[in-house]
Amino acid sequence: MRLAEALVMRADCQRRVAQIKQRLGRVIKVQEGEKPPESPTELLDEIRRTLDDLAVWVKKINKTNALSTFDKSISLADALAERDRIMQHRNILNELLNEASIKQERYSRQEVKFHTTIEIADLQKEVDELSRKYRELDFKIQEKNWSTDLLDN
């Protein structure tokens, strides 16, 4: 099995956990004298089994990421950490851009006037560059996911 397939299985388990949790929320309380449409006990058993399956997938994926090389100098896990760093940096700068770009409307001369303290154009170029790096790295990671075999225990 390829790493990408295991990632799909992990995502499926995560979706099932969320769905079962919603179903549990609908059946944990009913009016006196009524029966729930589904058995809470069976749903709790199902969520336990699904969480156990999820843990197995996560362990296999993490092991594979840690032990698989991404390129000559770093592991796949390191590449994922770098991609996350780029995304977080980009998101922070993008939030700053949004905040700096908001126009403050003044209704009279007595109201406080605000000035932007950053160079919006320079910051936008950096956001664009981080976005490009993220896309390129993400593409390489996805490619690696489809060419890497999942490691078992």
C-alpha positions as CSV (number, residue, x, y, z in Angstrom):
1,M,0.0,0.0,0.0
2,R,1.2,3.5,-0.8
3,L,1.5,6.3,1.7
4,A,-1.1,8.3,-0.1
5,E,-3.6,5.5,0.2
6,A,-3.0,5.3,4.0
7,L,-3.5,9.1,4.2
8,V,-6.9,8.6,2.5
9,M,-7.7,5.8,5.0
10,R,-6.7,8.1,7.9
11,A,-8.9,10.9,6.6
12,D,-11.8,8.4,6.2
13,C,-11.4,7.4,9.9
14,Q,-11.3,11.0,10.9
15,R,-14.6,11.7,9.0
16,R,-16.2,8.6,10.5
17,V,-15.2,9.7,14.0
18,A,-16.8,13.1,13.4
19,Q,-20.0,11.5,12.0
20,I,-20.3,9.1,14.9
21,K,-19.8,11.9,17.4
22,Q,-22.7,13.8,15.7
23,R,-24.9,10.8,15.8
24,L,-24.0,10.3,19.5
25,G,-25.0,13.9,20.2
26,R,-28.4,13.2,18.7
27,V,-29.1,10.1,20.8
28,I,-27.6,10.7,24.2
29,K,-30.8,12.4,25.5
30,V,-34.4,11.6,24.6
31,Q,-37.7,12.6,26.1
32,E,-38.9,10.4,28.9
33,G,-40.7,7.3,27.6
34,E,-39.0,7.5,24.1
35,K,-36.2,5.4,22.7
36,P,-33.3,6.8,20.8
37,P,-33.2,6.1,17.0
38,E,-29.8,4.4,17.4
39,S,-28.2,2.6,20.3
40,P,-25.7,4.9,22.2
41,T,-23.9,1.8,23.4
42,E,-23.4,0.5,19.8
43,L,-22.3,4.0,18.7
44,L,-19.8,4.2,21.6
45,D,-18.4,0.8,20.5
46,E,-18.2,2.0,16.9
47,I,-16.3,5.1,17.9
48,R,-13.9,3.1,20.0
49,R,-13.2,0.7,17.1
50,T,-12.8,3.7,14.6
51,L,-10.4,5.5,17.0
52,D,-8.4,2.3,17.3
53,D,-8.2,2.1,13.5
54,L,-7.3,5.7,13.3
55,A,-4.4,5.2,15.7
56,V,-3.1,2.4,13.6
57,W,-3.1,4.5,10.5
58,V,-1.5,7.5,12.3
59,K,1.3,5.3,13.7
60,K,2.0,3.7,10.3
61,I,2.0,7.1,8.6
62,N,4.2,8.8,11.2
63,K,6.7,5.9,11.0
64,T,6.8,6.0,7.2
65,N,7.2,9.8,7.2
66,A,10.0,9.7,9.7
67,L,11.9,6.9,8.0
68,S,11.4,7.9,4.4
69,T,13.8,10.3,2.7
70,F,12.3,13.3,0.9
71,D,15.5,14.3,-0.7
72,K,19.2,13.8,0.0
73,S,19.2,15.9,3.2
74,I,15.8,15.6,4.9
75,S,13.1,13.1,5.8
76,L,9.5,13.3,4.6
77,A,8.5,14.3,8.2
78,D,11.0,17.2,8.0
79,A,9.5,18.2,4.6
80,L,6.0,18.2,6.2
81,A,7.2,20.3,9.1
82,E,8.8,22.8,6.6
83,R,5.5,22.9,4.6
84,D,3.6,23.7,7.8
85,R,6.1,26.4,8.7
86,I,5.7,28.0,5.3
87,M,1.9,27.9,5.6
88,Q,1.9,29.4,9.1
89,H,4.3,32.2,8.1
90,R,2.2,32.9,5.0
91,N,-1.1,33.0,7.0
92,I,0.4,35.4,9.6
93,L,1.6,37.8,6.9
94,N,-1.7,37.5,5.1
95,E,-3.5,38.4,8.3
96,L,-1.2,41.4,8.7
97,L,-1.9,42.5,5.2
98,N,-5.7,42.3,5.7
99,E,-5.4,44.3,8.9
100,A,-3.2,46.9,7.3
101,S,-5.4,47.2,4.2
102,I,-8.6,48.1,6.1
103,K,-9.6,51.6,5.5
104,Q,-10.5,53.7,8.5
105,E,-13.3,56.0,7.6
106,R,-13.2,59.4,9.3
107,Y,-16.3,61.4,9.7
108,S,-14.8,64.6,11.1
109,R,-11.3,66.2,11.5
110,Q,-11.3,65.4,15.2
111,E,-11.3,61.6,14.7
112,V,-8.0,59.8,14.9
113,K,-6.3,59.1,11.6
114,F,-4.4,55.8,11.2
115,H,-1.3,55.2,9.1
116,T,0.1,51.8,8.0
117,T,3.5,51.1,9.5
118,I,4.5,48.4,7.0
119,E,5.1,48.3,3.2
120,I,2.1,46.5,1.9
121,A,3.6,45.9,-1.5
122,D,6.7,44.3,-0.1
123,L,4.7,42.2,2.3
124,Q,2.4,41.1,-0.5
125,K,5.5,40.0,-2.5
126,E,6.6,37.9,0.4
127,V,3.2,36.3,0.8
128,D,3.2,35.5,-2.9
129,E,6.7,34.0,-2.7
130,L,5.7,31.9,0.4
131,S,2.6,30.8,-1.5
132,R,4.7,29.7,-4.4
133,K,7.1,27.8,-2.2
134,Y,4.2,26.1,-0.4
135,R,2.6,25.0,-3.7
136,E,5.9,23.6,-5.0
137,L,6.8,21.8,-1.8
138,D,3.2,20.4,-1.4
139,F,3.3,19.1,-5.0
140,K,6.6,17.3,-4.3
141,I,5.2,15.9,-1.0
142,Q,2.1,14.6,-2.8
143,E,4.3,13.0,-5.4
144,K,6.4,11.4,-2.7
145,N,3.2,10.1,-1.0
146,W,2.2,8.2,-4.2
147,S,5.7,6.7,-4.7
148,T,6.4,5.7,-1.1
149,D,5.3,2.4,0.3
150,L,3.7,2.4,3.8
151,L,5.8,0.8,6.4
152,D,4.2,-1.7,8.7
153,N,5.2,-2.0,12.3
